[in-house]
């Protein structure tokens, strides 16, 4: 319960930043995901670090959900697919797998960290889960 309260506080603390219409870049995502890397390696996190780790997972999952919706329900959300999709993820990809894929991409491509975080996540998924030609 203590972790939930901390996550809510950290999430709400970011609301003014959202109101400014700023877009998270790869540097911000990489910084927040540093704690998720530590958690995956067995490090016990403080409440604040746990909140940043949870944000990392949630952000990546949100982009994945968007990709999945665009692939599987384009008419329902008003997206017109033009050409063949570049990313083919299944609906059973776990948060842990998605985070590992995204973090590996961020780690392997430090020169791209100035780009939008959601774009970098899409690139990581495109590299890991390319659509196969028919």
C-alpha positions in Angstrom: 0.0 0.0 0.0 2.9 2.3 0.8 4.3 1.8 -2.8 0.9 2.7 -4.3 0.8 6.0 -2.4 4.3 6.9 -3.6 3.4 5.9 -7.2 0.3 8.1 -7.1 2.3 11.1 -5.6 5.0 10.7 -8.2 2.5 10.4 -11.0 0.6 13.5 -9.8 3.8 15.4 -9.4 4.3 15.1 -13.2 0.9 16.6 -14.1 2.2 20.2 -14.4 4.8 18.9 -16.9 2.1 17.4 -19.0 0.2 20.6 -19.0 3.2 22.2 -20.6 2.8 19.8 -23.6 6.4 18.6 -23.2 7.2 15.3 -24.8 9.5 12.9 -22.9 12.7 12.2 -24.8 14.9 9.1 -24.7 17.1 10.7 -22.1 14.2 11.2 -19.7 13.0 7.6 -20.3 16.5 6.2 -19.9 16.9 8.1 -16.7 13.6 6.8 -15.3 14.2 3.3 -16.5 17.6 3.2 -14.7 15.7 2.1 -11.6 13.9 -0.6 -13.5 17.3 -2.0 -14.6 18.4 -2.0 -11.0 15.2 -3.8 -9.9 15.7 -6.4 -12.6 19.2 -7.0 -11.2 17.8 -7.6 -7.7 18.4 -4.2 -6.1 15.9 -3.1 -3.5 14.5 0.3 -4.5 13.4 3.2 -2.3 9.8 4.3 -2.7 10.8 7.1 -5.0 12.9 4.8 -7.1 10.1 2.3 -7.3 7.8 5.0 -8.5 10.2 5.9 -11.3 10.5 2.2 -12.2 6.7 1.9 -12.3 6.6 5.0 -14.6 9.1 3.4 -16.9 7.1 0.2 -17.2 3.8 2.0 -17.6 5.1 4.3 -20.3 6.5 1.5 -22.4 3.3 -0.6 -21.9 1.3 2.4 -23.0 3.2 2.7 -26.3 2.8 -1.1 -26.8 -0.9 -0.8 -26.3 -1.1 1.9 -28.9 0.9 -0.2 -31.4 -1.4 -3.2 -30.7 -4.5 -1.1 -31.2 -3.3 0.4 -34.5 -2.5 -3.1 -35.7 -5.7 -4.9 -34.6 -8.4 -2.3 -34.3 -7.6 0.5 -36.8 -11.2 1.1 -37.8 -12.4 1.4 -34.2 -9.9 4.1 -33.5 -10.0 5.9 -36.8 -6.6 4.9 -38.0 -6.2 4.1 -41.7 -3.3 1.6 -42.2 -1.3 2.6 -45.3 0.9 -0.2 -46.6 2.3 -3.1 -44.5 2.8 -2.5 -40.8 6.4 -2.5 -39.6 5.8 -3.9 -36.1 4.1 -7.2 -35.5 3.7 -7.8 -31.8 1.4 -10.4 -30.3 -1.1 -9.6 -27.6 0.8 -11.8 -25.2 4.1 -9.8 -24.9 4.8 -9.3 -21.2 5.7 -6.0 -19.6 9.0 -7.6 -18.6 9.8 -8.6 -22.2 8.8 -5.2 -23.6 10.8 -3.3 -21.0 13.9 -5.5 -21.8 13.5 -4.8 -25.5 13.1 -1.1 -25.0 16.0 -0.8 -22.5 18.3 -2.8 -24.7 17.5 -0.4 -27.6 18.1 2.7 -25.5 21.4 1.2 -24.3 22.5 0.3 -27.8 21.6 3.6 -29.3 22.7 6.5 -27.0 23.1 8.8 -30.0 19.3 8.7 -30.5 18.3 9.6 -26.9 17.4 13.1 -27.9 14.4 11.7 -29.9 10.9 11.4 -28.5 10.7 8.4 -26.1 7.6 7.0 -27.7 9.3 7.0 -31.1 12.3 5.2 -29.6 10.1 2.6 -28.1 8.4 2.1 -31.5 11.9 1.7 -33.1 12.9 -0.9 -30.5 9.8 -2.9 -31.1 10.2 -2.6 -34.9 13.7 -4.0 -34.5 12.7 -6.8 -32.2 9.3 -7.7 -33.8 9.5 -6.9 -37.5 6.6 -8.1 -39.7 7.5 -10.9 -41.9 6.8 -10.6 -45.6 4.0 -12.8 -46.9 
